[in-house]
Amino acid sequence: MPPRLQLTSVTVGTSQPRELARFYARLLGWQVAVEEGPGPDEPEQAGWLLLRPPAGENGPSVGFEYEREYVRPVWPSEPGAQNASQHLDIKVDDLPVAVEHAVSCGAVEAAYQPQENVRVMLDPDGHPFCLFL
């Protein structure tokens, strides 16, 4: 019998973990639960932060980890370019209002939109995320 496995967190690699964690905290209405500073020989902007859902809400936490060699992804993917290896899907109840909110938090709407009821957005460090009904 296999062991019980439970996904508890997703970690996003970034060149700016503090800025990105605060962006997603504003976007989602979550709080930064854990913040660690840079490690030895890391720049000031390095570190690791963790967001958790508010009390009473279920879902995995989201971590933001400094990546020294981070390269901003291109979306949609292009041959020879740094492609996104994952993205966050965020369910919303009003897509136009959610897009407006995301933009006010610092996101930009991607130029290419493949579906009518989904909006691909780019966070301040270039990671795509999807708002969907």
FISEVO-550862 format. One record per residue: x, y, z of N, C-alpha, C in turn; residue in one letter. Coordinates in Angstrom, 1 decimal, m for minus. Layout:
REM residues N
<<X Y Z> <X Y Z> <X Y Z> 'a'>
...
REM end
This chain:
REM residues 133
<<0.9 m1.2 0.0> <0.0 0.0 0.0> <0.9 1.2 0.0> 'm'>
<<0.6 2.2 m0.9> <1.5 3.4 m1.0> <1.2 4.3 0.2> 'p'>
<<2.2 5.1 0.6> <2.1 6.1 1.7> <1.0 7.1 1.3> 'p'>
<<0.4 7.7 2.3> <m0.5 8.9 2.1> <0.3 10.1 1.8> 'r'>
<<0.0 10.7 0.7> <0.7 11.9 0.2> <m0.3 13.1 0.2> 'l'>
<<0.1 14.3 0.6> <m0.7 15.4 0.6> <0.1 16.6 0.1> 'q'>
<<m0.4 17.2 m1.0> <0.2 18.4 m1.5> <m0.1 19.6 m0.5> 'l'>
<<0.9 20.3 0.0> <0.6 21.3 1.0> <1.1 22.7 0.5> 't'>
<<2.0 22.7 m0.5> <2.5 24.0 m0.9> <3.1 23.9 m2.3> 's'>
<<3.1 25.1 m3.0> <3.7 25.2 m4.3> <4.7 26.4 m4.1> 'v'>
<<5.9 26.2 m4.7> <6.9 27.2 m4.6> <7.3 27.8 m5.9> 't'>
<<7.3 29.1 m6.0> <7.6 29.8 m7.3> <9.0 30.3 m7.2> 'v'>
<<9.9 30.0 m8.2> <11.2 30.6 m8.3> <11.1 31.9 m8.9> 'g'>
<<11.9 32.9 m8.3> <11.8 34.3 m8.8> <13.1 35.0 m8.5> 't'>
<<13.3 36.1 m9.2> <14.4 37.0 m8.9> <14.1 38.0 m7.8> 's'>
<<12.8 38.1 m7.4> <12.3 39.1 m6.4> <11.3 38.5 m5.5> 'q'>
<<11.7 37.6 m4.6> <10.7 36.9 m3.8> <9.8 37.8 m2.9> 'p'>
<<10.4 38.9 m2.3> <9.6 39.7 m1.5> <8.5 40.5 m2.3> 'r'>
<<8.9 41.1 m3.4> <8.0 41.8 m4.2> <6.9 40.9 m4.7> 'e'>
<<7.3 39.7 m5.2> <6.3 38.8 m5.7> <5.3 38.2 m4.7> 'l'>
<<5.8 37.9 m3.5> <5.0 37.5 m2.4> <4.0 38.6 m2.0> 'a'>
<<4.4 39.8 m1.9> <3.5 40.9 m1.6> <2.5 41.1 m2.7> 'r'>
<<2.9 41.0 m4.0> <2.0 41.1 m5.1> <0.8 40.0 m4.9> 'f'>
<<1.2 38.8 m4.7> <0.2 37.7 m4.6> <m0.6 37.9 m3.3> 'y'>
<<0.0 38.4 m2.2> <m0.8 38.7 m1.0> <m1.9 39.7 m1.3> 'a'>
<<m1.6 40.8 m2.0> <m2.6 41.8 m2.4> <m3.6 41.2 m3.3> 'r'>
<<m3.2 40.4 m4.3> <m4.1 39.9 m5.3> <m5.1 38.9 m4.6> 'l'>
<<m4.6 38.0 m3.8> <m5.4 37.0 m3.2> <m6.1 37.4 m1.8> 'l'>
<<m5.6 38.5 m1.2> <m6.1 38.9 0.1> <m5.5 38.0 1.2> 'g'>
<<m4.3 37.4 0.9> <m3.7 36.5 1.9> <m2.6 37.3 2.7> 'w'>
<<m2.0 36.7 3.7> <m1.0 37.3 4.5> <0.3 36.5 4.3> 'q'>
<<1.4 37.2 4.4> <2.7 36.5 4.4> <2.8 35.9 5.8> 'v'>
<<3.0 34.5 5.8> <3.0 33.8 7.0> <4.5 33.6 7.5> 'a'>
<<5.4 33.4 6.6> <6.8 33.2 6.9> <7.7 34.0 6.0> 'v'>
<<8.7 34.7 6.5> <9.6 35.4 5.7> <11.0 35.2 6.2> 'e'>
<<11.9 34.6 5.3> <13.3 34.4 5.7> <14.1 35.3 4.8> 'e'>
<<15.2 35.8 5.4> <16.1 36.7 4.6> <17.0 35.9 3.7> 'g'>
<<17.9 36.7 3.1> <18.9 36.0 2.2> <19.9 35.1 3.0> 'p'>
<<20.3 34.1 2.2> <21.3 33.2 2.8> <22.7 33.8 2.6> 'g'>
<<23.7 33.1 3.1> <25.1 33.6 3.0> <25.4 33.8 1.5> 'p'>
<<26.1 34.9 1.2> <26.5 35.2 m0.1> <25.4 35.5 m1.1> 'd'>
<<24.2 35.7 m0.6> <23.1 36.1 m1.5> <22.8 37.6 m1.4> 'e'>
<<22.3 38.1 m2.5> <22.0 39.6 m2.5> <20.8 39.9 m1.6> 'p'>
<<20.7 41.2 m1.3> <19.7 41.6 m0.3> <18.2 41.2 m0.7> 'e'>
<<17.9 41.2 m2.0> <16.6 40.8 m2.5> <16.3 39.3 m2.4> 'q'>
<<17.3 38.5 m2.0> <17.1 37.1 m1.9> <16.3 36.7 m0.7> 'a'>
<<15.9 35.5 m0.6> <15.1 35.0 0.6> <14.0 34.0 0.2> 'g'>
<<13.1 33.8 1.1> <12.0 32.8 0.9> <10.8 33.3 1.7> 'w'>
<<9.7 33.4 1.1> <8.5 33.8 1.8> <7.3 32.8 1.5> 'l'>
<<6.4 32.7 2.4> <5.3 31.8 2.3> <4.0 32.5 2.6> 'l'>
<<3.0 32.3 1.7> <1.7 32.8 1.8> <0.8 31.6 2.2> 'l'>
<<m0.1 31.9 3.1> <m1.1 30.8 3.5> <m2.5 31.4 3.3> 'r'>
<<m3.4 30.5 2.9> <m4.8 31.0 2.8> <m5.3 31.5 4.1> 'p'>
<<m6.3 32.4 4.1> <m6.9 32.9 5.4> <m7.5 31.7 6.2> 'p'>
<<m7.7 31.9 7.5> <m8.3 30.9 8.3> <m9.7 30.6 7.7> 'a'>
<<m10.0 29.3 7.7> <m11.3 28.8 7.2> <m11.3 28.5 5.7> 'g'>
<<m10.2 28.9 5.0> <m10.1 28.6 3.5> <m9.2 27.5 3.3> 'e'>
<<m9.5 26.6 2.5> <m8.7 25.4 2.1> <m7.8 25.7 0.9> 'n'>
<<m6.7 25.0 0.8> <m5.8 25.1 m0.3> <m4.4 25.1 0.1> 'g'>
<<m3.5 24.9 m0.9> <m2.1 24.9 m0.6> <m1.6 26.3 m0.3> 'p'>
<<m0.5 26.4 0.4> <0.2 27.6 0.6> <1.1 27.9 m0.7> 's'>
<<1.5 29.1 m0.8> <2.4 29.4 m2.0> <3.7 30.0 m1.5> 'v'>
<<4.8 29.4 m1.8> <6.1 30.0 m1.4> <6.8 30.7 m2.6> 'g'>
<<7.6 31.6 m2.2> <8.4 32.4 m3.2> <9.9 32.3 m2.8> 'f'>
<<10.7 31.8 m3.7> <12.1 31.4 m3.4> <13.0 32.1 m4.4> 'e'>
<<14.0 32.7 m3.9> <15.0 33.4 m4.7> <15.7 32.4 m5.6> 'y'>
<<15.8 32.8 m6.9> <16.6 32.0 m7.9> <17.6 32.9 m8.5> 'e'>
<<18.9 32.6 m8.2> <20.0 33.4 m8.6> <20.1 33.5 m10.1> 'r'>
<<19.8 32.5 m10.8> <19.9 32.4 m12.3> <18.5 32.5 m13.0> 'e'>
<<17.5 33.2 m12.3> <16.2 33.3 m12.8> <16.2 34.0 m14.2> 'y'>
<<15.4 33.5 m15.1> <15.2 34.1 m16.4> <13.7 34.3 m16.6> 'v'>
<<13.3 35.5 m16.9> <11.9 35.7 m17.1> <11.3 34.9 m18.2> 'r'>
<<10.2 34.1 m17.9> <9.6 33.3 m19.0> <8.9 34.0 m20.1> 'p'>
<<8.7 33.4 m21.2> <8.0 33.9 m22.3> <6.7 33.1 m22.4> 'v'>
<<5.6 33.8 m22.6> <4.3 33.1 m22.7> <3.5 33.8 m23.8> 'w'>
<<2.9 33.1 m24.8> <3.1 31.6 m24.9> <4.5 31.2 m25.3> 'p'>
<<4.7 29.9 m25.1> <6.1 29.4 m25.3> <6.6 29.7 m26.8> 's'>
<<7.9 29.9 m26.8> <8.6 30.1 m28.1> <9.8 29.2 m28.2> 'e'>
<<10.2 28.7 m29.3> <11.4 27.9 m29.4> <12.6 28.7 m29.0> 'p'>
<<13.5 28.1 m28.2> <14.7 28.7 m27.8> <14.6 29.7 m26.7> 'g'>
<<13.4 30.0 m26.2> <13.2 31.0 m25.1> <12.9 30.3 m23.8> 'a'>
<<13.1 31.0 m22.7> <12.8 30.5 m21.4> <11.2 30.3 m21.3> 'q'>
<<10.7 29.1 m21.2> <9.3 28.9 m21.1> <8.8 28.7 m19.6> 'n'>
<<7.6 29.1 m19.4> <7.1 28.9 m18.0> <6.9 27.4 m17.8> 'a'>
<<7.3 26.9 m16.7> <7.2 25.5 m16.4> <5.9 25.1 m15.6> 's'>
<<5.3 26.2 m15.1> <4.0 26.0 m14.3> <3.3 27.3 m14.2> 'q'>
<<2.1 27.3 m13.8> <1.4 28.6 m13.6> <0.3 28.3 m12.6> 'h'>
<<m0.2 29.4 m11.9> <m1.2 29.3 m10.9> <m2.6 29.5 m11.6> 'l'>
<<m3.6 28.7 m11.3> <m4.9 28.9 m11.7> <m5.8 29.5 m10.6> 'd'>
<<m6.4 30.6 m10.8> <m7.2 31.3 m9.8> <m8.6 31.4 m10.2> 'i'>
<<m9.5 30.8 m9.5> <m11.0 30.8 m9.8> <m11.5 32.2 m9.3> 'k'>
<<m12.3 32.8 m10.2> <m12.9 34.1 m9.8> <m14.4 34.1 m10.1> 'v'>
<<m15.2 35.0 m9.5> <m16.6 35.0 m9.8> <m17.0 36.1 m10.8> 'd'>
<<m16.1 37.0 m11.1> <m16.4 38.1 m12.1> <m15.1 38.3 m12.8> 'd'>
<<m14.9 37.8 m14.0> <m13.7 37.9 m14.7> <m13.2 39.4 m15.0> 'l'>
<<m14.0 40.2 m15.6> <m13.6 41.6 m15.8> <m13.1 42.3 m14.5> 'p'>
<<m13.9 42.1 m13.4> <m13.5 42.8 m12.2> <m12.2 42.2 m11.6> 'v'>
<<m12.0 40.9 m11.8> <m10.8 40.2 m11.3> <m9.6 40.7 m12.1> 'a'>
<<m9.8 40.9 m13.4> <m8.7 41.4 m14.3> <m8.3 42.8 m13.8> 'v'>
<<m9.3 43.6 m13.6> <m9.0 45.0 m13.2> <m8.3 45.0 m11.8> 'e'>
<<m8.7 44.1 m10.9> <m8.0 44.0 m9.6> <m6.6 43.6 m9.8> 'h'>
<<m6.4 42.5 m10.6> <m5.0 42.0 m10.8> <m4.1 43.1 m11.4> 'a'>
<<m4.6 43.9 m12.4> <m3.8 45.0 m12.9> <m3.5 46.0 m11.9> 'v'>
<<m4.5 46.3 m11.0> <m4.3 47.3 m10.0> <m3.2 46.9 m9.0> 's'>
<<m3.0 45.5 m8.8> <m2.0 45.0 m8.0> <m0.6 44.9 m8.6> 'c'>
<<m0.6 45.1 m9.9> <0.7 45.1 m10.6> <0.9 44.1 m11.7> 'g'>
<<m0.2 43.3 m12.1> <m0.1 42.4 m13.1> <m0.4 43.0 m14.5> 'a'>
<<m0.1 42.4 m15.6> <m0.4 42.8 m16.9> <m1.1 41.7 m17.6> 'v'>
<<m2.1 42.0 m18.5> <m2.8 41.0 m19.2> <m1.9 40.6 m20.4> 'e'>
<<m1.8 39.3 m20.6> <m1.0 38.7 m21.7> <m1.6 39.1 m23.0> 'a'>
<<m0.8 39.3 m24.0> <m1.3 39.7 m25.3> <m2.1 38.6 m25.9> 'a'>
<<m1.7 37.3 m25.7> <m2.4 36.2 m26.3> <m3.4 35.6 m25.3> 'y'>
<<m4.6 35.5 m25.6> <m5.7 34.9 m24.7> <m6.3 33.7 m25.5> 'q'>
<<m6.1 32.5 m25.0> <m6.5 31.3 m25.8> <m8.0 30.9 m25.5> 'p'>
<<m8.6 31.4 m24.5> <m9.9 31.0 m24.1> <m10.8 32.2 m23.7> 'q'>
<<m12.1 32.1 m23.9> <m13.0 33.2 m23.7> <m13.2 33.4 m22.2> 'e'>
<<m13.3 32.3 m21.4> <m13.6 32.5 m19.9> <m12.4 32.4 m19.1> 'n'>
<<m11.2 32.6 m19.7> <m9.9 32.6 m18.9> <m9.2 33.8 m19.4> 'v'>
<<m8.5 34.5 m18.4> <m7.6 35.5 m18.8> <m6.2 35.2 m18.2> 'r'>
<<m5.2 35.1 m19.2> <m3.9 34.9 m18.8> <m3.3 36.2 m18.4> 'v'>
<<m2.7 36.3 m17.2> <m2.1 37.5 m16.7> <m0.6 37.2 m16.4> 'm'>
<<0.2 38.2 m16.4> <1.6 38.1 m16.0> <1.9 38.8 m14.8> 'l'>
<<2.5 38.2 m13.8> <2.9 38.8 m12.6> <4.1 39.7 m12.8> 'd'>
<<4.5 40.5 m11.7> <5.6 41.5 m11.9> <6.9 40.8 m12.3> 'p'>
<<7.1 39.5 m12.2> <8.4 38.9 m12.6> <8.2 38.0 m13.8> 'd'>
<<7.0 38.2 m14.5> <6.8 37.5 m15.7> <6.1 36.1 m15.7> 'g'>
<<5.8 35.6 m14.5> <5.2 34.3 m14.4> <3.7 34.5 m14.9> 'h'>
<<3.3 33.6 m15.8> <1.9 33.6 m16.1> <1.0 33.0 m15.0> 'p'>
<<m0.2 33.6 m14.9> <m1.2 33.0 m14.0> <m2.6 33.2 m14.7> 'f'>
<<m3.5 32.3 m14.4> <m4.8 32.3 m15.1> <m5.9 32.7 m14.1> 'c'>
<<m6.7 33.6 m14.5> <m8.0 33.9 m13.8> <m9.1 33.3 m14.7> 'l'>
<<m9.9 32.5 m14.0> <m11.0 31.8 m14.8> <m12.3 31.8 m14.0> 'f'>
<<m13.4 31.7 m14.8> <m14.7 31.5 m14.2> <m15.0 30.1 m13.8> 'l'>
REM end
